[in-house]
């Protein structure tokens, strides 16, 4: 696990928002790229901080005998990883001042394992050169980890009335979940990790569990009931793909699975209690 992300943030009229993206698979020939760009722009226009939970790139290379076919190639260049790196940076550059975290998925891990090249690390390094210096660097996260925002009111003396919001993110593992839609995965991570929001990806589903209820005794001997939530973000792969109209045939690895793939992202809305100035316990997670 990589070191956790910790950032301070300020409410805007009693509100703070996040946009959660994953499985964008940049470089693939079967993604809804314009929808992705529209969703990223909408998130920026709304003033949300943006996080990515793995599979930023497709990175299925010609040496992958299981998944690669010629129809997957974007161009006829040989320096595939260099091309994909700069293409990803160019795609994300318009939104760079809103991005806080980029994590790793199985597609991003493969070039590290087989080619010795950390494409997420390279993308984050290049994006940081384009980012406003006052914001600090984008956090390069691992396959799993924690991200915490301390949200409050910025006063001349510093950030006051702070409340913490903690996310546990895990890219996910295993095959598709056509029946359970990932609910087993939720229960696996909730058992071992403590967070306000549990965030999974990888399976290209948009499942949510808004009612993870726990109770406890606080250190002040108060009985407390706490509600956490869990969400899958599906990504931007096409629901299905069709062969060329000229009568040819393109092999599609995803056709081997039962379920259609969802498309989109999720947003989180945090609100300030105007009487206490602290964060309200209830927060919203909305799939889009």
C-alpha positions in Angstrom: 0.0 0.0 0.0 1.3 3.5 -0.9 1.3 6.3 1.6 -2.2 7.8 2.1 -3.2 11.1 0.7 -4.0 13.9 3.1 -5.3 17.3 1.9 -6.9 20.3 3.5 -9.9 21.8 1.8 -12.4 24.6 2.2 -16.2 24.7 2.0 -17.8 26.7 -0.7 -21.1 28.1 0.8 -21.3 25.1 3.2 -20.5 22.5 0.5 -17.5 20.5 -0.6 -17.6 18.1 -3.6 -15.7 15.2 -5.0 -15.8 13.4 -8.4 -14.8 9.8 -8.5 -13.5 8.3 -11.7 -12.0 4.9 -12.6 -11.5 2.5 -15.5 -11.2 5.3 -18.1 -8.9 3.1 -20.2 -7.3 5.9 -22.2 -5.8 4.6 -25.4 -8.5 2.0 -26.0 -10.4 2.1 -29.2 -13.7 1.1 -27.5 -14.2 3.8 -24.9 -16.7 6.7 -24.7 -14.0 9.4 -24.7 -16.2 12.4 -25.4 -18.5 11.5 -22.6 -15.4 11.2 -20.3 -14.3 14.7 -21.3 -17.8 16.1 -20.8 -18.0 14.5 -17.3 -14.5 15.8 -16.3 -15.5 19.3 -17.5 -18.8 19.2 -15.6 -16.9 18.1 -12.5 -14.5 21.1 -12.8 -17.4 23.5 -13.5 -19.1 22.3 -10.3 -15.9 22.9 -8.3 -15.3 19.3 -7.4 -11.9 17.7 -6.6 -11.2 14.7 -9.0 -9.8 11.3 -8.0 -9.0 8.3 -10.2 -9.1 4.8 -8.9 -7.0 2.8 -11.4 -7.0 1.7 -15.0 -6.2 5.2 -16.2 -4.8 3.6 -19.4 -5.6 0.5 -21.5 -2.0 -0.5 -22.0 -2.8 -3.8 -23.8 0.5 -4.2 -25.8 1.3 -6.3 -28.8 3.2 -8.7 -26.6 -0.1 -9.6 -24.7 -1.0 -12.8 -26.5 -4.2 -13.2 -24.5 -5.9 -9.8 -25.2 -4.1 -7.9 -27.9 -5.4 -7.8 -31.5 -4.5 -5.4 -34.3 -7.9 -3.6 -34.0 -6.9 -2.4 -30.6 -4.0 -0.3 -31.9 -4.6 3.5 -31.9 -1.8 4.1 -34.4 1.0 2.3 -36.1 3.8 3.6 -33.8 6.2 1.2 -32.2 6.9 3.3 -29.0 3.4 2.4 -27.7 4.1 3.3 -24.0 5.6 6.7 -24.9 2.7 7.5 -27.1 0.2 6.4 -24.5 1.9 8.5 -21.8 1.8 11.7 -23.7 -1.7 11.0 -25.0 -2.9 10.6 -21.4 -1.2 13.7 -20.2 -2.7 15.7 -23.1 -6.2 14.3 -22.3 -6.0 15.2 -18.6 -4.1 18.5 -18.9 -7.3 20.8 -19.1 -8.4 19.5 -15.7 -5.0 19.2 -14.0 -5.7 21.8 -11.3 -8.8 19.8 -10.1 -7.1 16.4 -9.9 -5.9 15.3 -6.4 -5.2 11.6 -6.8 -4.4 9.0 -9.5 -4.3 5.4 -8.4 -3.2 2.2 -10.0 -5.2 -0.6 -11.6 -4.4 -3.9 -13.2 -3.9 -2.4 -16.6 -1.5 0.2 -15.2 0.4 -2.5 -13.2 1.0 -4.7 -16.3 3.7 -2.4 -17.9 5.5 -2.3 -14.5 5.6 -6.0 -14.3 6.4 -6.9 -17.9 8.1 -3.8 -19.3 9.6 -2.1 -16.2 7.7 1.1 -16.9 5.5 2.9 -14.4 3.1 4.7 -16.7 1.0 6.2 -13.8 4.1 7.6 -12.2 5.2 9.1 -15.5 1.8 10.6 -16.1 1.6 12.1 -12.6 5.1 13.5 -12.9 4.3 15.2 -16.2 0.9 16.5 -15.0 2.6 18.1 -12.0 4.7 20.2 -14.2 1.5 21.7 -15.7 -0.3 22.2 -12.3 -0.6 25.4 -10.3 2.3 25.4 -7.8 0.1 26.6 -5.0 -1.9 23.4 -5.1 0.9 21.0 -4.5 1.4 17.8 -6.4 -1.1 15.3 -7.5 -0.9 12.2 -5.2 0.3 9.1 -7.0 -1.7 6.4 -5.2 -1.2 2.6 -5.3 -3.6 -0.3 -6.1 -5.3 0.4 -2.7 -5.0 3.0 0.0 -6.6 5.8 1.9 -7.4 9.4 1.0 -8.4 11.9 3.6 -9.8 15.4 3.3 -9.8 17.8 6.2 -12.5 20.3 5.4 -13.3 23.5 7.2 -13.4 27.3 6.9 -10.3 29.2 5.8 -9.6 32.1 8.2 -6.6 34.4 8.3 -5.3 32.3 11.1 -5.6 29.1 9.1 -8.2 26.3 8.5 -10.7 26.2 11.3 -13.8 24.1 12.2 -12.1 21.1 10.5 -13.8 17.8 10.0 -12.2 14.7 8.4 -13.7 12.7 5.6 -11.8 9.4 4.8 -12.0 7.3 1.7 -10.6 3.8 1.4 -10.0 3.0 -2.3 -9.2 -0.3 -3.9 -9.1 -0.9 -7.6 -10.6 -4.3 -7.3 -9.8 -7.9 -8.3 -11.3 -10.9 -10.0 -13.6 -11.2 -12.9 -17.0 -9.7 -13.7 -19.8 -10.0 -11.1 -22.9 -10.5 -13.3 -25.0 -11.8 -10.4 -23.7 -10.1 -7.2 -22.7 -6.8 -8.9 -19.7 -6.6 -6.5 -21.6 -6.8 -3.2 -19.2 -9.6 -2.1 -16.3 -7.3 -2.7 -17.9 -4.6 -0.5 -18.1 -7.0 2.4 -14.5 -8.1 2.0 -13.1 -4.6 2.3 -15.5 -3.3 4.9 -14.4 -6.2 7.2 -10.7 -5.0 7.3 -10.7 -1.3 6.7 -12.3 1.7 8.5 -13.5 4.7 6.3 -16.5 6.9 5.7 -16.6 5.8 2.0 -15.4 2.6 0.5 -14.6 2.9 -3.2 -14.1 0.0 -5.6 -13.7 -0.2 -9.4 -12.5 -2.8 -11.9 -15.8 -4.6 -12.6 -17.4 -1.9 -14.7 -20.5 -1.9 -12.6 -22.2 1.1 -10.8 -23.3 -0.7 -7.6 -23.8 1.3 -4.3 -24.4 0.4 -0.7 -25.6 3.5 1.1 -26.2 1.9 4.5 -23.1 0.4 6.1 -24.1 0.8 9.8 -21.8 0.4 12.8 -22.1 1.4 16.4 -19.4 2.0 19.0 -18.6 3.7 22.3 -16.4 6.8 21.9 -13.5 7.6 24.1 -15.8 10.0 25.9 -18.1 7.0 26.7 -20.8 8.2 24.3 -22.8 5.6 22.3 -22.6 6.5 18.6 -24.1 5.1 15.5 -22.1 5.7 12.3 -23.2 5.3 8.7 -20.6 4.6 6.0 -21.2 4.1 2.3 -19.7 2.0 -0.5 -19.7 2.6 -4.3 -18.4 1.1 -7.5 -17.5 3.4 -10.3 -18.0 1.7 -13.7 -15.7 3.6 -16.1 -16.0 4.4 -19.8 -15.8 1.3 -21.8 -18.6 0.8 -24.4 -21.5 -1.4 -23.3 -20.8 -3.6 -26.3 -18.9 -3.4 -29.5 -19.8 -4.3 -33.1 -17.7 -5.7 -35.9 -16.9 -3.5 -38.9 -19.8 -2.9 -41.4 -17.6 -4.1 -44.3 -18.1 -7.7 -43.3 -14.9 -8.1 -41.3 -14.6 -9.3 -37.8 -13.0 -7.8 -34.7 -12.2 -10.0 -31.7 -13.5 -8.5 -28.5 -12.3 -10.1 -25.2 -15.1 -8.5 -23.2 -17.7 -10.5 -25.3 -16.7 -13.6 -23.2 -18.4 -12.1 -20.1 -22.1 -12.3 -19.4 -23.0 -8.8 -18.3 -23.1 -5.5 -20.2 -20.7 -2.8 -19.0 -22.0 0.3 -17.2 -20.6 3.8 -18.0 -20.0 6.8 -15.8 -18.6 8.1 -12.5 -19.8 9.1 -9.0 -20.0 12.3 -7.1 -19.8 12.9 -3.3 -21.4 15.9 -1.6 -20.3 16.9 1.9 -22.2 19.6 3.8 -21.4 21.8 6.7 -23.7 22.1 9.7 -24.1 25.9 10.1 -24.8 25.7 13.8 -21.7 23.6 14.8 -19.6 24.6 11.8 -18.6 20.9 11.5 -19.3 18.5 8.7 -22.7 16.8 8.8 -22.6 13.1 9.4 -24.8 12.3 6.4 -23.3 12.7 3.0 -24.4 12.0 -0.5 -23.0 9.6 -3.1 -24.6 9.9 -6.5 -23.8 7.8 -9.6 -23.9 9.6 -12.9 
